[in-house]
């Protein structure tokens, strides 16, 4: 799917990978629907990207997800691409994971992407085409002490995405997974709990713009899975 003229919803668009994806997609001609909880940041990004629609959204709330879809359709008349990028980390040993923290991250990293896929699918089916990119994590493919709870949410997202890819294919909707590694963004300073060493971020991280390019490449190709290469 080429991006020029396509309507794209990007969640978690107020910073990091989401904002970088929105900027790059705008340069390539996409018509953007920007979703995130931080309304002021979202409004500034929409001003930076003329023609974009900013919809402050808590994607863990069903009513907010439906309102996001409805506002996108009201303004643009279609939804061609969904980038499920909103997410949060939980970087603590399993002995320290609280049920409240795990539940909150599960709702954001797993339940919200599923709800968003369900929300946009009827429109994409009517159109006979669509692209969904779910942003996972390289941690879901590894066993790393301290990241078990977070990686479990992304592993669940992987399975949902792989099944959705098969279930949606007959309708012309491609579902892709992107696996970033450590990315230069605010993600590491806004964890639900725990921390990541700043030195590790600097040594092994990639710019958010690189991940954005991989995401848009997946939209164009419809490829099932793409890993973001490490630097060097």
C-alpha positions in Angstrom: 0.0 0.0 0.0 1.4 3.4 -1.0 1.0 6.1 1.5 0.2 9.1 -0.7 -3.4 10.1 0.1 -4.0 7.3 2.5 -5.7 7.9 5.9 -3.5 6.7 8.7 -4.2 6.5 12.4 -1.1 6.6 14.6 -1.5 5.9 18.3 1.1 7.1 20.8 1.7 9.9 18.4 2.7 12.6 20.9 6.4 11.6 21.1 9.0 9.0 20.2 8.3 6.4 17.5 4.7 7.6 17.1 5.6 11.2 16.4 8.5 10.2 14.1 6.1 7.9 12.2 3.6 10.7 11.8 6.2 13.1 10.5 7.6 10.7 8.0 4.2 9.6 6.8 3.1 13.2 6.4 6.1 13.8 4.2 5.1 10.9 2.1 1.6 12.2 1.6 -0.5 10.4 4.2 -3.5 12.1 5.8 -3.0 11.6 9.5 -5.2 11.0 12.5 -3.0 11.5 15.6 -4.0 9.8 18.9 -2.4 10.1 22.3 -3.3 11.1 25.8 -1.2 14.3 25.9 -3.5 16.7 24.2 -1.2 19.7 24.1 1.6 17.8 22.5 -0.8 16.3 20.1 -2.1 19.7 19.1 1.4 21.0 18.5 2.2 18.1 16.3 -1.0 18.6 14.3 0.0 22.2 13.7 3.4 21.0 12.5 1.7 18.6 10.1 -1.0 20.6 8.2 -4.2 18.7 7.5 -3.8 16.3 10.3 -6.5 15.5 12.8 -5.5 15.4 16.5 -7.8 13.3 18.7 -6.8 13.1 22.4 -7.4 9.5 23.2 -7.0 7.0 26.0 -6.8 3.9 23.9 -7.6 1.7 27.0 -11.1 3.1 27.0 -13.6 1.5 24.6 -15.6 4.7 24.1 -12.5 6.7 23.3 -11.4 4.1 20.7 -14.8 4.3 19.0 -14.7 8.1 19.1 -11.3 8.0 17.5 -12.6 5.9 14.6 -15.7 7.9 14.2 -13.8 11.3 14.1 -11.4 9.8 11.5 -14.2 8.7 9.3 -16.1 12.0 9.8 -13.1 14.1 8.6 -11.6 11.8 6.0 -14.3 9.3 5.0 -11.9 6.3 5.2 -9.3 4.6 7.3 -6.5 2.9 5.3 -3.8 2.3 7.9 -3.6 1.7 11.6 -0.3 1.9 13.4 -0.7 0.5 16.9 2.2 2.1 18.6 1.0 3.2 22.1 2.6 1.2 24.8 4.4 1.3 28.1 7.3 -0.6 29.7 7.4 -2.5 33.0 11.0 -3.3 33.8 11.2 -5.0 37.2 11.9 -8.6 38.4 8.9 -10.9 38.5 9.0 -10.9 42.3 8.4 -7.1 42.2 5.6 -7.0 39.6 2.4 -5.8 41.2 -1.0 -6.8 39.8 -2.0 -3.2 39.3 1.1 -2.5 37.2 0.8 -5.6 35.2 -2.9 -5.1 34.6 -2.3 -1.5 33.4 0.5 -2.4 31.0 -1.6 -5.4 29.7 -4.5 -3.2 29.0 -2.4 -0.7 27.1 -0.1 -3.1 25.3 -2.5 -5.9 24.5 -6.2 -5.1 25.0 -6.0 -1.6 23.4 -4.4 -2.8 20.1 -7.0 -5.5 19.8 -9.8 -3.0 20.4 -8.3 -0.7 17.8 -8.1 -3.5 15.2 -11.7 -4.5 15.9 -12.7 -0.8 15.5 -11.1 -0.2 12.1 -11.7 -3.6 10.6 -15.3 -3.1 9.4 -14.2 0.0 7.4 -11.2 -1.7 5.9 -13.4 -4.7 4.9 -15.9 -2.4 3.2 -13.0 -0.7 1.3 -11.5 -4.1 0.4 -8.1 -3.1 1.6 -6.2 -2.0 4.7 -2.9 -2.2 6.5 -2.3 -2.6 10.3 1.1 -2.4 11.9 1.4 -3.5 15.5 4.6 -2.3 17.2 5.9 -5.1 19.3 9.4 -5.3 21.0 12.5 -7.3 20.4 12.3 -8.3 24.1 9.3 -10.6 23.1 11.8 -12.8 21.2 14.3 -13.0 24.0 14.5 -14.1 27.7 15.7 -11.2 29.7 15.5 -11.2 33.5 13.7 -8.1 34.7 11.6 -7.7 31.5 9.4 -10.8 31.9 6.1 -9.0 32.5 6.6 -6.4 29.8 7.9 -9.0 27.3 4.8 -11.2 28.1 2.5 -8.4 27.0 4.4 -8.0 23.7 4.4 -11.8 23.1 0.6 -11.7 23.5 0.4 -8.9 21.0 2.6 -11.0 18.6 0.1 -13.9 18.7 -2.9 -11.7 18.3 -1.2 -10.1 15.3 -0.2 -13.4 13.7 -3.8 -14.7 14.0 -5.3 -11.5 12.8 -3.0 -11.6 9.8 -4.6 -14.9 8.8 -8.1 -14.0 9.8 -8.1 -10.6 8.0 -6.3 -11.7 4.8 -9.4 -12.7 2.9 -10.7 -9.1 3.3 -7.5 -7.6 1.8 -6.2 -6.4 5.2 -2.5 -7.0 5.9 -1.4 -7.2 9.5 2.3 -6.7 10.2 4.5 -6.8 13.3 7.5 -4.5 13.8 10.1 -5.4 16.5 12.1 -2.4 17.6 15.0 -2.8 20.0 16.1 0.0 22.3 15.0 3.3 20.7 15.9 6.9 21.4 12.7 8.1 22.9 10.9 9.0 26.1 9.8 5.4 26.5 12.6 4.6 29.0 11.8 7.6 31.2 8.1 6.9 31.4 8.0 3.2 32.4 5.1 2.0 34.5 7.7 0.8 37.0 11.5 0.1 37.1 14.2 1.6 35.1 16.7 1.0 32.2 20.3 2.1 32.4 21.0 5.3 30.4 24.3 3.9 29.3 22.5 1.0 27.7 20.2 3.3 25.8 23.0 5.4 24.4 25.1 2.4 23.4 22.6 0.2 21.7 19.7 2.5 20.7 18.5 3.5 17.3 16.8 6.9 16.5 13.0 6.8 16.5 13.1 8.0 12.8 14.8 4.7 11.9 11.9 2.7 13.5 9.4 5.0 11.7 11.0 4.1 8.4 10.6 0.4 9.2 7.0 0.9 10.2 6.1 2.6 6.9 8.1 0.1 5.0 5.9 -2.6 6.5 2.8 -0.6 5.5 4.0 -0.5 1.9 5.1 -4.2 1.7 2.5 -5.9 3.9 5.3 -8.0 5.2 4.4 -10.2 8.2 7.3 -9.4 10.5 10.2 -6.9 10.4 12.9 -6.5 13.0 14.7 -3.2 13.4 18.4 -3.6 13.0 20.8 -2.7 15.7 23.2 0.1 15.1 26.7 -0.8 13.8 
